[in-house]
Every structure is written in structure tokens, then in C-alpha cells.
Amino acid sequence: MLRDGQDTPRPLRQQVFEYVRAQGNAARADITHALGISAGSTTTLTADLIAGGYLREFERQPRGTGRGRPKVALEIVPEAAHVVGIKLAFGRHTAVLSDFAGNVIADAAVTSPERRRPVVRLLGETEALLNKLLEKCGKSRQDIGAVGIGMPGIIDHATGTVVWSSMLETREEALSAAFSDRFGIPVSLDNDANMLTLAELWFGEGRAISDFAVVTVESGVGMGLVLGNQLYRGAHGMGLELGHTKVQLDGALCQCGQRGCLEAYLADYALTREASTALGHSFDRSETPEQILATLFEKAKSGHPAADTIFRRAGRFLSLGLSNVVQLFDPALIILSGERMQYAQFYADEVFDAMRKMTLNEGRRPCRVVINAWDDLVWARGASALALSTMTANLIGGEARAA
């Protein structure tokens, strides 16, 4: 199963390793059956992975009475490598340290300013986060094999370039190269919505589904897509920018500089922009978008007409965006996530109903929609999955190609 968006077939040795990691543990017969290979090939490949220190055997007790001979199964050697996953965001940056099996060992967070900044300042914030994480778990940078970073914006994953991000003052920044030069650790960079999608693919709702979409609503609107168990990025690695699809010509101004983008009606700044008018007073500059939205939501729940209108209008635009996702990609599942989905109980049923009414449903099996309002750490965990994918390809796939 391709779990990291690679376009080229992976070496069989890598497929064996990733099957064991995805299952938690597996007997050789399970691997043989799942991958459709010979028992001899399984034996040879697993022996090679054991010799390399990546897999190990253990005795798996039979279920039921406990009688009978224990079966020998394989599992990942967790301490074989360690990676860090980082989510860079407004308000708070988060990070997790994971072992080679994908288990989270430690996590950390630092505050993040609510403004754009130069790359060097963002790297300084990242360094403070990384140092805090490593100090917490008693490790050094030399112990880290790879880092995955997710952040908002249009990211060229293949080159590690931030084409545009609301967090940076400048465009076309080679962030991956700048990070590697500063820290001396290999890094993989991607859009934060793709990181959350990887978290769903590896650890969440998407583990048993081959085709699904993730739509995130936070400081922006993002989308990730899995097709055939692979993360889809587009021909140039920068597709699926749902938040910047146009829903109204010459409409509201988006933070990307264009008008009429979907996120200009859904994201934090879109709702806070209208909050002072709806509530009849100006907010203090010290108040965060989260505080303003919480006030707006409480007013809406208590029946304040203007506050109610803002949320329901945003819900209608969300319906439009979701219906377009269904029409274009026909996913089996859409997962709605992001911090703003904590308010979804206010209008979720209306949103899903309107989505279905705007979708051509003749002969189509209805698309299931679920709300999965993860906490911040799951984004970082998705970034650790990207780092694990990259490291696995280099350590195990790379060795196989060189052999």
C-alpha cells in the first residue's frame, strides 16, 4: 500500500516493512497473502530487514484458550530511528517526536505571533520549538533522522519551496533548504492540510478507506485528497487549494490578495471581519481571533440575529465547497477538521443537507461526511508520518535499490 504519495512503485522490501508498520505486527504468512508474493520472497526480505535492525520477531500468543504453539510474528524495532513532526501556525507551533513505528514519544508547543514574518524569524521560532522538544525527551539533533513540517500556504513539496504563505512576508522561499542548512537535518515540507490528511491515512478514519478527502477550516481553508491509498498533490505538487477556488466573482478580499475565494467567507479572518458589526462594538486589539469567534458563537447560540446570520452564511459557503469536492472527486468519505469545526454543531445538519441538494445524486452513492475536530498535535503527527515516509524510502527503499 502506497501511503506517502509516491508516484513510482516502491521496492518490495519497503512494501513488506510498511505493511508490518501499518498492521502493528504481522506473521510472515500474512505478509505473503497481503502482498501476493511467494513465501520464499517473504522469508528472504524479512530476514534482510531483521539483519538491518528494522524488524524483530516476537511470539504472538494464540487467542482463546492459550493452548497451542505461539506463532512467530514480526514488528518494527521502534528505537531504530526517530523523527520529528512540526506544525507551523498562527497562535501556536506544535511538534511531536516519534519512533520508527510511529509512536509519539514526546510533544511540545510554543506561542506564535499572529502576523507575517521573514523566513529567518520563522526559523528562529522553529528552533525554539525543536530545542524545547528535544530537551523534554533528553535527545539531541544527532538523534533525529528526519523532520516533517506542515504549514499553511501553497507549498511545492518536491522542491521544499513556499510559493506563498500567509505566515511569510515574501513569496518563493526555499524553506526546506534554509532549514537543512541551519539544523543539519533532512526535512520534508508540505501544506498543513496534507499533513492532517496523512494523519487520517496513517492513524485515523482513512486507514481502511482507499479514497477520501479532508477539508480543514481554521485560519484558512485547506484540502487534502487520498486516491488509491496515495496522497494526491497534483501534477506540480500544489493542487487541492480548495480555499482559493472562486465562489463569487469580485467578492470578498482573500488574504492571498485575490477576491471571491472560498476561504474569504469561511476562515477565521472572514468571520472576525464581520464580528464587530454583528455585535455592535469594536474588539480590543489584544483579543485573539479565537476569543472573538468564541464571543460571536456564544451570541449566536443565545439567538443574536446578526451573529446567527454570520455563521449560517459561512455554512452555506461550506456546503458549496463540499458539493464541489463531491462533484469533482466522488470520494467515499469527506472528513471535516480544523479548529473551527468546534462550532459545527451549530449548523452541521444544514450544511450537509444543502451539500447533498447541490450535488448531482442520480445513481450516486451518497458521500459520507464526518467531523473530526482533532487537537493541534494531530497535525504535527501527520508531519511525522511524512518524515517517516521519507526516511523509510531512503533507509529501506534506497538500500534495496542500491543492492
KASUL-V828348 format. One record per residue. RES is the residue in one small letter. PHI is phi in radians with two decimals (999 if undefined). OMEGA is omega in radians with two decimals (999 if undefined). NEAR is the number of other ideal C-beta (glycine too) atoms within 12 Angstrom. Layout:
res->RES phi->PHI omega->OMEGA near->NEAR
res->RES phi->PHI omega->OMEGA near->NEAR
This chain:
res->m phi->999 omega->3.09 near->30
res->l phi->-1.37 omega->-3.02 near->27
res->r phi->-2.04 omega->-3.04 near->37
res->d phi->-2.31 omega->3.06 near->41
res->g phi->1.40 omega->3.10 near->36
res->q phi->-1.23 omega->-3.13 near->28
res->d phi->-1.58 omega->-3.10 near->18
res->t phi->-1.69 omega->3.12 near->13
res->p phi->-1.04 omega->3.13 near->15
res->r phi->-1.49 omega->3.06 near->30
res->p phi->-1.00 omega->-3.09 near->27
res->l phi->-1.06 omega->3.11 near->28
res->r phi->-1.03 omega->3.11 near->37
res->q phi->-1.18 omega->3.11 near->38
res->q phi->-1.09 omega->3.11 near->34
res->v phi->-1.08 omega->-3.13 near->42
res->f phi->-1.05 omega->-3.08 near->46
res->e phi->-1.23 omega->3.05 near->42
res->y phi->-1.13 omega->3.12 near->38
res->v phi->-1.08 omega->-3.12 near->40
res->r phi->-1.12 omega->-3.13 near->41
res->a phi->-1.14 omega->-3.10 near->34
res->q phi->-1.48 omega->-3.04 near->26
res->g phi->1.61 omega->2.98 near->21
res->n phi->-2.82 omega->-3.10 near->26
res->a phi->-2.78 omega->3.01 near->32
res->a phi->-1.39 omega->-3.14 near->27
res->r phi->-1.06 omega->3.12 near->33
res->a phi->-1.12 omega->3.10 near->20
res->d phi->-1.11 omega->3.14 near->25
res->i phi->-1.11 omega->3.14 near->35
res->t phi->-0.99 omega->-3.12 near->24
res->h phi->-1.20 omega->-3.05 near->16
res->a phi->-1.16 omega->-3.08 near->20
res->l phi->-1.65 omega->3.11 near->30
res->g phi->1.15 omega->3.14 near->14
res->i phi->-2.06 omega->-3.12 near->23
res->s phi->-1.36 omega->3.09 near->16
res->a phi->-1.08 omega->3.11 near->18
res->g phi->-1.12 omega->3.11 near->12
res->s phi->-1.11 omega->3.12 near->20
res->t phi->-1.05 omega->-3.13 near->32
res->t phi->-1.07 omega->-3.13 near->21
res->t phi->-1.13 omega->-3.08 near->22
res->l phi->-1.18 omega->-3.14 near->36
res->t phi->-1.20 omega->3.08 near->37
res->a phi->-1.09 omega->3.11 near->20
res->d phi->-1.11 omega->-3.14 near->24
res->l phi->-1.21 omega->3.06 near->41
res->i phi->-1.16 omega->3.14 near->26
res->a phi->-1.10 omega->3.13 near->15
res->g phi->-1.36 omega->3.12 near->26
res->g phi->1.50 omega->-3.09 near->19
res->y phi->-1.74 omega->3.08 near->35
res->l phi->-2.12 omega->3.04 near->36
res->r phi->-2.53 omega->3.12 near->25
res->e phi->-1.57 omega->2.96 near->22
res->f phi->-2.64 omega->-3.12 near->20
res->e phi->-1.60 omega->3.13 near->16
res->r phi->-1.70 omega->-3.10 near->23
res->q phi->-1.17 omega->3.10 near->15
res->p phi->-1.18 omega->3.12 near->15
res->r phi->-1.31 omega->3.05 near->10
res->g phi->1.60 omega->-3.01 near->7
res->t phi->-1.32 omega->-3.09 near->7
res->g phi->1.48 omega->3.11 near->10
res->r phi->-1.38 omega->3.10 near->9
res->g phi->1.70 omega->-3.08 near->12
res->r phi->-1.38 omega->3.12 near->10
res->p phi->-1.06 omega->3.11 near->15
res->k phi->-1.51 omega->3.09 near->19
res->v phi->-1.52 omega->3.11 near->23
res->a phi->-2.12 omega->-3.13 near->25
res->l phi->-2.06 omega->3.06 near->36
res->e phi->-2.49 omega->3.10 near->32
res->i phi->-1.22 omega->2.98 near->37
res->v phi->-1.49 omega->-2.99 near->27
res->p phi->-1.03 omega->-3.04 near->25
res->e phi->-1.39 omega->-3.13 near->18
res->a phi->-1.11 omega->-3.14 near->27
res->a phi->-2.86 omega->3.09 near->35
res->h phi->-2.36 omega->3.13 near->37
res->v phi->-2.31 omega->3.08 near->45
res->v phi->-2.14 omega->3.02 near->52
res->g phi->-1.97 omega->-3.06 near->54
res->i phi->-2.27 omega->2.94 near->55
res->k phi->-1.96 omega->3.06 near->54
res->l phi->-1.71 omega->-3.05 near->50
res->a phi->-2.74 omega->3.01 near->46
res->f phi->-1.20 omega->3.08 near->35
res->g phi->1.56 omega->-3.07 near->26
res->r phi->-2.75 omega->2.96 near->29
res->h phi->-1.71 omega->3.13 near->40
res->t phi->-2.27 omega->3.14 near->42
res->a phi->-2.61 omega->3.02 near->47
res->v phi->-2.30 omega->2.98 near->46
res->l phi->-1.82 omega->-3.12 near->45
res->s phi->-2.15 omega->3.04 near->45
res->d phi->-1.51 omega->-3.01 near->30
res->f phi->-1.24 omega->3.09 near->37
res->a phi->-1.56 omega->3.14 near->34
res->g phi->1.61 omega->3.11 near->40
res->n phi->-1.35 omega->3.11 near->25
res->v phi->-1.38 omega->-3.12 near->32
res->i phi->-1.69 omega->-3.11 near->30
res->a phi->-2.70 omega->3.08 near->29
res->d phi->-2.48 omega->3.14 near->32
res->a phi->-2.70 omega->3.12 near->32
res->a phi->-2.60 omega->3.02 near->28
res->v phi->-2.37 omega->3.12 near->28
res->t phi->-1.25 omega->-3.11 near->17
res->s phi->-2.30 omega->-3.13 near->31
res->p phi->-1.15 omega->-3.14 near->19
res->e phi->-1.56 omega->-3.12 near->24
res->r phi->-2.72 omega->3.06 near->17
res->r phi->-1.32 omega->-3.12 near->24
res->r phi->-2.61 omega->3.06 near->23
res->p phi->-1.24 omega->-3.10 near->19
res->v phi->-1.03 omega->-3.09 near->30
res->v phi->-1.08 omega->3.12 near->19
res->r phi->-1.26 omega->3.09 near->22
res->l phi->-1.10 omega->3.10 near->37
res->l phi->-1.16 omega->3.07 near->32
res->g phi->-1.13 omega->3.09 near->22
res->e phi->-1.14 omega->3.12 near->34
res->t phi->-1.13 omega->3.12 near->40
res->e phi->-1.12 omega->3.10 near->25
res->a phi->-1.08 omega->3.12 near->23
res->l phi->-1.16 omega->-3.12 near->37
res->l phi->-1.10 omega->3.13 near->41
res->n phi->-1.10 omega->3.14 near->22
res->k phi->-1.12 omega->3.14 near->25
res->l phi->-1.14 omega->-3.09 near->39
res->l phi->-1.17 omega->3.10 near->29
res->e phi->-1.12 omega->-3.11 near->17
res->k phi->-1.12 omega->-3.07 near->20
res->c phi->-1.87 omega->3.07 near->24
res->g phi->1.21 omega->3.12 near->12
res->k phi->-2.11 omega->3.11 near->26
res->s phi->-2.01 omega->3.12 near->18
res->r phi->-1.10 omega->-3.14 near->25
res->q phi->-1.17 omega->3.12 near->11
res->d phi->-1.43 omega->-3.04 near->24
res->i phi->-1.72 omega->-3.10 near->36
res->g phi->-1.48 omega->-3.11 near->31
res->a phi->-2.86 omega->3.09 near->39
res->v phi->-2.23 omega->2.99 near->47
res->g phi->-1.99 omega->-3.13 near->49
res->i phi->-2.24 omega->3.00 near->53
res->g phi->-2.06 omega->3.13 near->50
res->m phi->-2.67 omega->3.14 near->48
res->p phi->-1.23 omega->3.07 near->45
res->g phi->2.29 omega->3.10 near->42
res->i phi->-1.71 omega->-2.99 near->36
res->i phi->-2.02 omega->2.98 near->45
res->d phi->-1.56 omega->-3.05 near->30
res->h phi->-1.07 omega->-3.06 near->42
res->a phi->-1.12 omega->-3.09 near->21
res->t phi->-1.79 omega->-3.09 near->20
res->g phi->1.25 omega->-3.11 near->30
res->t phi->-1.79 omega->3.01 near->30
res->v phi->-1.55 omega->-3.14 near->40
res->v phi->-1.14 omega->3.04 near->28
res->w phi->-2.74 omega->3.04 near->31
res->s phi->-2.57 omega->3.09 near->38
res->s phi->-1.16 omega->-3.12 near->35
res->m phi->-1.53 omega->-3.03 near->40
res->l phi->-1.96 omega->3.14 near->33
res->e phi->-1.31 omega->-3.04 near->18
res->t phi->-2.12 omega->3.14 near->22
res->r phi->-1.82 omega->3.06 near->22
res->e phi->0.94 omega->3.14 near->19
res->e phi->-1.72 omega->3.12 near->33
res->a phi->-1.42 omega->-3.00 near->23
res->l phi->-1.22 omega->-3.14 near->42
res->s phi->-1.07 omega->3.13 near->34
res->a phi->-1.12 omega->3.13 near->20
res->a phi->-1.13 omega->3.12 near->27
res->f phi->-1.14 omega->-3.12 near->36
res->s phi->-1.09 omega->3.11 near->21
res->d phi->-1.12 omega->-3.07 near->17
res->r phi->-1.37 omega->-3.00 near->21
res->f phi->-1.90 omega->3.14 near->29
res->g phi->1.21 omega->3.14 near->16
res->i phi->-2.18 omega->3.07 near->31
res->p phi->-1.04 omega->-3.09 near->29
res->v phi->-2.35 omega->3.01 near->40
res->s phi->-2.07 omega->-3.07 near->47
res->l phi->-2.04 omega->3.11 near->45
res->d phi->-2.72 omega->3.04 near->51
res->n phi->-1.07 omega->-3.06 near->51
res->d phi->-1.13 omega->3.09 near->51
res->a phi->-1.13 omega->3.06 near->50
res->n phi->-1.14 omega->3.11 near->49
res->m phi->-1.15 omega->3.11 near->51
res->l phi->-1.16 omega->3.10 near->54
res->t phi->-1.13 omega->3.06 near->53
res->l phi->-1.09 omega->3.10 near->48
res->a phi->-1.08 omega->3.10 near->46
res->e phi->-1.18 omega->-3.13 near->41
res->l phi->-1.19 omega->-3.08 near->45
res->w phi->-1.50 omega->-2.93 near->40
res->f phi->-2.18 omega->-2.94 near->34
res->g phi->-2.06 omega->-3.05 near->29
res->e phi->-1.06 omega->-3.02 near->30
res->g phi->-1.52 omega->-3.07 near->39
res->r phi->-1.06 omega->-3.07 near->25
res->a phi->-1.89 omega->-3.08 near->18
res->i phi->-2.17 omega->-3.08 near->26
res->s phi->-1.48 omega->-3.08 near->20
res->d phi->-2.39 omega->3.11 near->26
res->f phi->-2.74 omega->3.13 near->40
res->a phi->-2.15 omega->3.03 near->44
res->v phi->-2.10 omega->3.07 near->50
res->v phi->-2.07 omega->-3.09 near->51
res->t phi->-1.98 omega->3.10 near->49
res->v phi->-2.24 omega->3.10 near->45
res->e phi->-2.51 omega->3.08 near->42
res->s phi->-1.21 omega->3.00 near->41
res->g phi->-2.52 omega->3.07 near->42
res->v phi->-2.07 omega->-3.10 near->48
res->g phi->-2.14 omega->3.11 near->51
res->m phi->-2.60 omega->2.98 near->44
res->g phi->-2.20 omega->-3.08 near->50
res->l phi->-2.39 omega->3.03 near->41
res->v phi->-1.97 omega->3.09 near->42
res->l phi->-2.17 omega->-3.13 near->28
res->g phi->1.03 omega->3.13 near->21
res->n phi->1.18 omega->3.12 near->30
res->q phi->-2.07 omega->3.02 near->28
res->l phi->-1.24 omega->-3.10 near->43
res->y phi->-1.70 omega->-3.12 near->35
res->r phi->-2.00 omega->-3.06 near->32
res->g phi->1.73 omega->-3.05 near->23
res->a phi->-1.07 omega->-3.11 near->11
res->h phi->-1.94 omega->3.07 near->16
res->g phi->1.34 omega->-3.05 near->26
res->m phi->-2.32 omega->-3.12 near->25
res->g phi->-1.50 omega->3.03 near->28
res->l phi->1.13 omega->3.11 near->40
res->e phi->-1.47 omega->-3.11 near->36
res->l phi->-1.01 omega->-3.11 near->40
res->g phi->-1.08 omega->-3.11 near->46
res->h phi->-1.92 omega->2.90 near->35
res->t phi->-1.32 omega->-3.03 near->33
res->k phi->-1.58 omega->3.13 near->25
res->v phi->-2.03 omega->3.10 near->34
res->q phi->-2.78 omega->3.13 near->20
res->l phi->-1.13 omega->-3.13 near->10
res->d phi->0.95 omega->-3.10 near->12
res->g phi->-1.51 omega->-3.08 near->19
res->a phi->-1.08 omega->-3.13 near->28
res->l phi->-1.34 omega->3.11 near->19
res->c phi->-1.65 omega->3.13 near->30
res->q phi->-1.18 omega->3.05 near->30
res->c phi->-1.34 omega->3.14 near->29
res->g phi->1.81 omega->3.11 near->13
res->q phi->-1.70 omega->-3.10 near->23
res->r phi->-2.02 omega->3.03 near->20
res->g phi->1.43 omega->3.11 near->24
res->c phi->-1.22 omega->3.13 near->33
res->l phi->-0.98 omega->-3.06 near->39
res->e phi->-1.22 omega->3.07 near->46
res->a phi->-1.20 omega->3.11 near->35
res->y phi->-2.05 omega->-3.03 near->38
res->l phi->-2.14 omega->-2.97 near->50
res->a phi->-1.26 omega->-3.12 near->39
res->d phi->-0.85 omega->-3.05 near->39
res->y phi->-1.15 omega->3.11 near->32
res->a phi->-1.21 omega->-3.12 near->38
res->l phi->-1.35 omega->3.14 near->42
res->t phi->-1.19 omega->3.11 near->31
res->r phi->-1.05 omega->-3.10 near->26
res->e phi->-1.74 omega->-3.02 near->28
res->a phi->-1.14 omega->-3.10 near->35
res->s phi->-1.10 omega->3.10 near->21
res->t phi->-1.19 omega->-3.10 near->17
res->a phi->-1.15 omega->-3.06 near->29
res->l phi->-1.67 omega->3.02 near->29
res->g phi->1.36 omega->3.05 near->16
res->h phi->-2.73 omega->3.13 near->14
res->s phi->-1.53 omega->-3.14 near->12
res->f phi->-1.52 omega->3.08 near->24
res->d phi->-1.16 omega->-3.11 near->11
res->r phi->-1.08 omega->-3.13 near->11
res->s phi->-1.33 omega->-3.12 near->9
res->e phi->-1.31 omega->3.14 near->20
res->t phi->-1.45 omega->3.05 near->24
res->p phi->-0.98 omega->3.13 near->29
res->e phi->-1.10 omega->3.13 near->27
res->q phi->-1.16 omega->3.13 near->20
res->i phi->-1.13 omega->-3.13 near->32
res->l phi->-1.16 omega->3.09 near->38
res->a phi->-1.09 omega->3.09 near->25
res->t phi->-1.12 omega->3.14 near->29
res->l phi->-1.08 omega->-3.12 near->39
res->f phi->-1.17 omega->3.11 near->30
res->e phi->-1.08 omega->3.09 near->20
res->k phi->-1.12 omega->3.14 near->26
res->a phi->-1.10 omega->3.13 near->31
res->k phi->-1.12 omega->-3.12 near->17
res->s phi->-1.47 omega->3.05 near->14
res->g phi->1.74 omega->3.11 near->12
res->h phi->-1.13 omega->-3.00 near->20
res->p phi->-1.03 omega->-3.08 near->15
res->a phi->-1.19 omega->3.10 near->20
res->a phi->-1.11 omega->3.09 near->32
res->d phi->-1.03 omega->-3.11 near->25
res->t phi->-1.11 omega->-3.12 near->23
res->i phi->-1.07 omega->-3.12 near->35
res->f phi->-1.17 omega->-3.10 near->38
res->r phi->-1.25 omega->3.06 near->26
res->r phi->-1.14 omega->3.07 near->29
res->a phi->-1.04 omega->3.11 near->44
res->g phi->-1.07 omega->3.12 near->35
res->r phi->-1.14 omega->3.10 near->27
res->f phi->-1.19 omega->3.05 near->39
res->l phi->-1.11 omega->3.08 near->46
res->s phi->-1.01 omega->3.13 near->35
res->l phi->-1.07 omega->3.13 near->31
res->g phi->-1.09 omega->-3.13 near->44
res->l phi->-1.15 omega->3.13 near->44
res->s phi->-1.11 omega->3.10 near->34
res->n phi->-1.17 omega->3.09 near->30
res->v phi->-1.08 omega->3.14 near->37
res->v phi->-1.11 omega->-3.12 near->33
res->q phi->-1.09 omega->-3.05 near->21
res->l phi->-1.40 omega->-2.95 near->23
res->f phi->-2.07 omega->3.12 near->29
res->d phi->0.86 omega->-3.14 near->24
res->p phi->-1.28 omega->3.06 near->39
res->a phi->-1.27 omega->-3.04 near->26
res->l phi->-2.60 omega->2.92 near->35
res->i phi->-2.03 omega->3.09 near->45
res->i phi->-1.82 omega->3.07 near->41
res->l phi->-1.62 omega->-3.09 near->48
res->s phi->-2.55 omega->-3.09 near->41
res->g phi->1.86 omega->-3.02 near->42
res->e phi->-1.08 omega->-3.09 near->34
res->r phi->-1.24 omega->-3.13 near->40
res->m phi->-1.26 omega->3.02 near->32
res->q phi->-1.15 omega->3.11 near->22
res->y phi->-1.66 omega->-2.97 near->37
res->a phi->-1.17 omega->-3.11 near->29
res->q phi->-1.09 omega->-3.10 near->19
res->f phi->-1.28 omega->-3.04 near->29
res->y phi->-2.47 omega->-3.00 near->33
res->a phi->-1.03 omega->-3.10 near->27
res->d phi->-1.06 omega->3.11 near->17
res->e phi->-1.12 omega->-3.14 near->22
res->v phi->-1.10 omega->-3.09 near->36
res->f phi->-1.18 omega->3.11 near->27
res->d phi->-1.13 omega->3.13 near->19
res->a phi->-1.15 omega->3.09 near->24
res->m phi->-1.01 omega->-3.11 near->33
res->r phi->-1.16 omega->3.14 near->24
res->k phi->-1.19 omega->-3.14 near->18
res->m phi->-1.54 omega->-3.09 near->23
res->t phi->-1.84 omega->3.04 near->29
res->l phi->-1.24 omega->-3.00 near->15
res->n phi->-1.90 omega->-3.13 near->16
res->e phi->-1.09 omega->3.10 near->7
res->g phi->1.30 omega->-3.10 near->7
res->r phi->-1.75 omega->3.02 near->15
res->r phi->-1.27 omega->-3.07 near->14
res->p phi->-0.99 omega->3.09 near->20
res->c phi->-1.39 omega->3.11 near->32
res->r phi->-1.39 omega->3.12 near->23
res->v phi->-2.17 omega->3.09 near->36
res->v phi->-2.24 omega->3.06 near->27
res->i phi->-1.82 omega->-3.10 near->31
res->n phi->-2.26 omega->-3.06 near->28
res->a phi->-1.44 omega->3.12 near->24
res->w phi->-1.09 omega->2.98 near->32
res->d phi->-1.42 omega->-3.05 near->22
res->d phi->-1.02 omega->-3.00 near->37
res->l phi->-1.15 omega->-3.10 near->31
res->v phi->-1.19 omega->3.07 near->37
res->w phi->-1.11 omega->3.10 near->50
res->a phi->-1.14 omega->3.10 near->45
res->r phi->-1.15 omega->3.04 near->40
res->g phi->-1.10 omega->3.09 near->50
res->a phi->-1.14 omega->3.08 near->52
res->s phi->-1.17 omega->3.08 near->49
res->a phi->-1.13 omega->3.08 near->48
res->l phi->-1.10 omega->3.12 near->52
res->a phi->-1.10 omega->3.11 near->45
res->l phi->-1.11 omega->3.12 near->49
res->s phi->-1.07 omega->-3.13 near->44
res->t phi->-1.12 omega->-3.13 near->39
res->m phi->-1.14 omega->3.12 near->40
res->t phi->-1.07 omega->3.13 near->44
res->a phi->-1.09 omega->-3.11 near->32
res->n phi->-1.31 omega->-3.07 near->25
res->l phi->-1.30 omega->-2.98 near->32
res->i phi->-1.80 omega->3.08 near->37
res->g phi->-1.14 omega->-3.14 near->30
res->g phi->-1.13 omega->3.10 near->18
res->e phi->-1.10 omega->-3.11 near->23
res->a phi->-1.19 omega->-3.14 near->26
res->r phi->-1.21 omega->-3.11 near->17
res->a phi->-1.34 omega->-3.06 near->11
res->a phi->-1.20 omega->999 near->14
